[in-house]
Amino acid sequence: MQDATTQQQTGQESEPTLEESFARLEEMLEKLEDRELPLEESFRLYQQGMELLAYCNEKIDTVEKKILVMNGDGELDEF
């Protein structure tokens, strides 16, 4: 497993985990609640948040499709 420094040195970026994405969305929401935030910045954060939300939905859909269920014979089948 590579750390962030190694990834930057090799030019590889890993996708954020769902937990990291949710934390980023939370940060964005806190910034959007600031009444002093300029409209342009609010719109930029909103766009980024919508893109990140779409990414999260895609990741969740992928995980749901990979869920395995044990059948009556003790074998695993995709859900």
N, CA and C atoms as a LAMMPS dump frame, in Angstrom:
ITEM: TIMESTEP
0
ITEM: NUMBER OF ATOMS
237
ITEM: BOX BOUNDS ff ff ff
-5.0000000000000000e+02 5.0000000000000000e+02
-5.0000000000000000e+02 5.0000000000000000e+02
-5.0000000000000000e+02 5.0000000000000000e+02
ITEM: ATOMS id mol type element x y z
1 1 1 N 0.84 -1.183 0
2 1 2 C 0 0 0
3 1 3 C 0.881 1.241 0
4 2 1 N 0.606 2.18 -0.903
5 2 2 C 1.424 3.368 -1.024
6 2 3 C 0.851 4.487 -0.164
7 3 1 N 1.754 5.285 0.406
8 3 2 C 1.267 6.454 1.115
9 3 3 C 1.135 7.61 0.133
10 4 1 N 0.58 8.73 0.58
11 4 2 C 0.305 9.865 -0.297
12 4 3 C 1.58 10.415 -0.925
13 5 1 N 2.679 10.428 -0.173
14 5 2 C 3.937 10.938 -0.701
15 5 3 C 4.435 10.06 -1.837
16 6 1 N 4.392 8.75 -1.649
17 6 2 C 4.821 7.829 -2.682
18 6 3 C 3.938 7.955 -3.909
19 7 1 N 2.633 8.105 -3.715
20 7 2 C 1.705 8.246 -4.832
21 7 3 C 2.007 9.509 -5.617
22 8 1 N 2.305 10.608 -4.921
23 8 2 C 2.619 11.854 -5.604
24 8 3 C 3.914 11.718 -6.39
25 9 1 N 4.896 11.018 -5.834
26 9 2 C 6.172 10.858 -6.504
27 9 3 C 6.036 10.015 -7.761
28 10 1 N 5.181 9.005 -7.746
29 10 2 C 5.009 8.129 -8.896
30 10 3 C 3.96 8.656 -9.853
31 11 1 N 3.249 9.736 -9.459
32 11 2 C 2.238 10.31 -10.326
33 11 3 C 0.905 9.58 -10.257
34 12 1 N 0.767 8.67 -9.331
35 12 2 C -0.477 7.928 -9.199
36 12 3 C -1.322 8.537 -8.096
37 13 1 N -2.614 8.685 -8.384
38 13 2 C -3.538 9.146 -7.359
39 13 3 C -4.568 8.057 -7.147
40 14 1 N -4.804 7.714 -5.904
41 14 2 C -5.824 6.715 -5.631
42 14 3 C -7.159 7.417 -5.432
43 15 1 N -8.207 6.677 -5.685
44 15 2 C -9.54 7.23 -5.476
45 15 3 C -9.792 7.36 -3.981
46 16 1 N -10.509 8.398 -3.585
47 16 2 C -10.809 8.534 -2.15
48 16 3 C -11.78 7.443 -1.714
49 17 1 N -11.689 7.065 -0.459
50 17 2 C -12.643 6.094 0.077
51 17 3 C -13.977 6.804 0.286
52 18 1 N -15.014 6.019 0.512
53 18 2 C -16.312 6.623 0.802
54 18 3 C -16.24 7.475 2.06
55 19 1 N -15.519 6.996 3.05
56 19 2 C -15.398 7.747 4.299
57 19 3 C -14.721 9.09 4.062
58 20 1 N -13.654 9.09 3.244
59 20 2 C -12.967 10.335 2.933
60 20 3 C -13.885 11.274 2.144
61 21 1 N -14.65 10.696 1.224
62 21 2 C -15.572 11.499 0.419
63 21 3 C -16.661 12.109 1.279
64 22 1 N -17.208 11.316 2.205
65 22 2 C -18.244 11.84 3.098
66 22 3 C -17.68 12.946 3.99
67 23 1 N -16.44 12.782 4.448
68 23 2 C -15.805 13.815 5.272
69 23 3 C -15.625 15.095 4.46
70 24 1 N -15.228 14.959 3.202
71 24 2 C -15.064 16.132 2.327
72 24 3 C -16.411 16.817 2.101
73 25 1 N -17.471 16.027 1.894
74 25 2 C -18.806 16.607 1.725
75 25 3 C -19.219 17.377 2.977
76 26 1 N -18.897 16.841 4.14
77 26 2 C -19.215 17.52 5.401
78 26 3 C -18.483 18.855 5.5
79 27 1 N -17.206 18.864 5.09
80 27 2 C -16.44 20.114 5.092
81 27 3 C -17.082 21.138 4.16
82 28 1 N -17.504 20.678 2.995
83 28 2 C -18.136 21.574 2.022
84 28 3 C -19.431 22.157 2.582
85 29 1 N -20.217 21.319 3.249
86 29 2 C -21.464 21.797 3.834
87 29 3 C -21.208 22.874 4.885
88 30 1 N -20.194 22.66 5.715
89 30 2 C -19.869 23.65 6.736
90 30 3 C -19.485 24.976 6.102
91 31 1 N -18.715 24.921 5.009
92 31 2 C -18.329 26.156 4.325
93 31 3 C -19.545 26.827 3.69
94 32 1 N -20.439 26.041 3.125
95 32 2 C -21.627 26.607 2.479
96 32 3 C -22.564 27.272 3.486
97 33 1 N -22.506 26.857 4.742
98 33 2 C -23.351 27.45 5.776
99 33 3 C -22.843 28.818 6.214
100 34 1 N -21.62 29.158 5.833
101 34 2 C -21.033 30.453 6.184
102 34 3 C -21.677 31.544 5.335
103 35 1 N -22.371 32.44 5.979
104 35 2 C -23.09 33.507 5.272
105 35 3 C -22.145 34.516 4.63
106 36 1 N -20.895 34.502 5.015
107 36 2 C -19.913 35.445 4.467
108 36 3 C -19.253 34.9 3.192
109 37 1 N -19.539 33.668 2.82
110 37 2 C -18.943 33.047 1.648
111 37 3 C -19.468 33.712 0.38
112 38 1 N -18.575 34.158 -0.503
113 38 2 C -19.032 34.798 -1.748
114 38 3 C -19.863 33.83 -2.594
115 39 1 N -20.784 34.394 -3.36
116 39 2 C -21.684 33.598 -4.189
117 39 3 C -20.918 32.696 -5.151
118 40 1 N -19.874 33.204 -5.775
119 40 2 C -19.099 32.415 -6.728
120 40 3 C -18.481 31.195 -6.053
121 41 1 N -17.948 31.397 -4.847
122 41 2 C -17.348 30.295 -4.093
123 41 3 C -18.419 29.296 -3.677
124 42 1 N -19.585 29.779 -3.297
125 42 2 C -20.693 28.89 -2.939
126 42 3 C -21.079 28.01 -4.119
127 43 1 N -21.16 28.612 -5.28
128 43 2 C -21.527 27.858 -6.472
129 43 3 C -20.46 26.823 -6.813
130 44 1 N -19.181 27.209 -6.693
131 44 2 C -18.087 26.275 -6.965
132 44 3 C -18.136 25.089 -6.005
133 45 1 N -18.337 25.368 -4.731
134 45 2 C -18.441 24.29 -3.735
135 45 3 C -19.653 23.403 -4.011
136 46 1 N -20.766 24.02 -4.402
137 46 2 C -21.967 23.257 -4.719
138 46 3 C -21.692 22.297 -5.88
139 47 1 N -21.044 22.793 -6.929
140 47 2 C -20.722 21.944 -8.079
141 47 3 C -19.813 20.786 -7.675
142 48 1 N -18.77 21.089 -6.908
143 48 2 C -17.853 20.049 -6.45
144 48 3 C -18.584 19.026 -5.584
145 49 1 N -19.462 19.512 -4.733
146 49 2 C -20.226 18.623 -3.866
147 49 3 C -21.135 17.697 -4.658
148 50 1 N -21.775 18.219 -5.691
149 50 2 C -22.651 17.39 -6.522
150 50 3 C -21.849 16.322 -7.265
151 51 1 N -20.653 16.683 -7.742
152 51 2 C -19.791 15.717 -8.404
153 51 3 C -19.332 14.634 -7.423
154 52 1 N -18.977 15.042 -6.222
155 52 2 C -18.535 14.102 -5.202
156 52 3 C -19.687 13.2 -4.77
157 53 1 N -20.871 13.756 -4.681
158 53 2 C -22.048 12.965 -4.329
159 53 3 C -22.334 11.916 -5.401
160 54 1 N -22.196 12.282 -6.669
161 54 2 C -22.386 11.332 -7.763
162 54 3 C -21.347 10.211 -7.677
163 55 1 N -20.108 10.559 -7.35
164 55 2 C -19.045 9.572 -7.167
165 55 3 C -19.415 8.599 -6.037
166 56 1 N -19.898 9.146 -4.922
167 56 2 C -20.29 8.303 -3.782
168 56 3 C -21.426 7.358 -4.171
169 57 1 N -22.41 7.873 -4.873
170 57 2 C -23.527 7.034 -5.307
171 57 3 C -23.052 5.905 -6.208
172 58 1 N -22.11 6.207 -7.1
173 58 2 C -21.564 5.192 -8.001
174 58 3 C -20.832 4.109 -7.213
175 59 1 N -20.013 4.539 -6.244
176 59 2 C -19.275 3.575 -5.417
177 59 3 C -20.225 2.696 -4.616
178 60 1 N -21.272 3.288 -4.053
179 60 2 C -22.243 2.521 -3.273
180 60 3 C -22.965 1.523 -4.172
181 61 1 N -23.351 1.943 -5.377
182 61 2 C -24.007 1.028 -6.316
183 61 3 C -23.103 -0.148 -6.658
184 62 1 N -21.815 0.129 -6.858
185 62 2 C -20.853 -0.928 -7.178
186 62 3 C -20.746 -1.921 -6.036
187 63 1 N -20.679 -1.418 -4.82
188 63 2 C -20.579 -2.296 -3.647
189 63 3 C -21.846 -3.135 -3.511
190 64 1 N -22.996 -2.52 -3.708
191 64 2 C -24.257 -3.254 -3.59
192 64 3 C -24.32 -4.398 -4.588
193 65 1 N -23.792 -4.184 -5.78
194 65 2 C -23.816 -5.224 -6.801
195 65 3 C -22.866 -6.37 -6.474
196 66 1 N -21.878 -6.107 -5.637
197 66 2 C -20.891 -7.124 -5.295
198 66 3 C -21.243 -7.904 -4.031
199 67 1 N -22.321 -7.518 -3.375
200 67 2 C -22.7 -8.209 -2.151
201 67 3 C -22.997 -9.664 -2.479
202 68 1 N -22.429 -10.542 -1.697
203 68 2 C -22.629 -11.96 -1.922
204 68 3 C -23.603 -12.519 -0.894
205 69 1 N -24.423 -13.462 -1.37
206 69 2 C -25.401 -14.099 -0.495
207 69 3 C -25.156 -15.599 -0.544
208 70 1 N -25.168 -16.238 0.613
209 70 2 C -24.971 -17.671 0.659
210 70 3 C -26.293 -18.363 0.326
211 71 1 N -26.245 -19.272 -0.647
212 71 2 C -27.456 -20.002 -1.022
213 71 3 C -27.621 -21.237 -0.155
214 72 1 N -28.662 -22.011 -0.414
215 72 2 C -28.964 -23.192 0.4
216 72 3 C -27.895 -24.268 0.361
217 73 1 N -27.066 -24.28 -0.68
218 73 2 C -26.001 -25.288 -0.816
219 73 3 C -24.708 -24.833 -0.142
220 74 1 N -24.714 -23.681 0.486
221 74 2 C -23.521 -23.16 1.141
222 74 3 C -22.571 -22.462 0.186
223 75 1 N -23.012 -22.221 -1.043
224 75 2 C -22.193 -21.521 -2.027
225 75 3 C -22.575 -20.041 -2.028
226 76 1 N -21.632 -19.227 -2.469
227 76 2 C -21.888 -17.791 -2.513
228 76 3 C -22.372 -17.39 -3.899
229 77 1 N -23.455 -16.662 -3.935
230 77 2 C -23.999 -16.109 -5.17
231 77 3 C -24.026 -14.594 -5.035
232 78 1 N -23.852 -13.903 -6.178
233 78 2 C -23.969 -12.446 -6.135
234 78 3 C -25.409 -12.08 -5.879
235 79 1 N -25.596 -11.042 -5.095
236 79 2 C -26.928 -10.572 -4.724
237 79 3 C -27.546 -9.857 -5.875
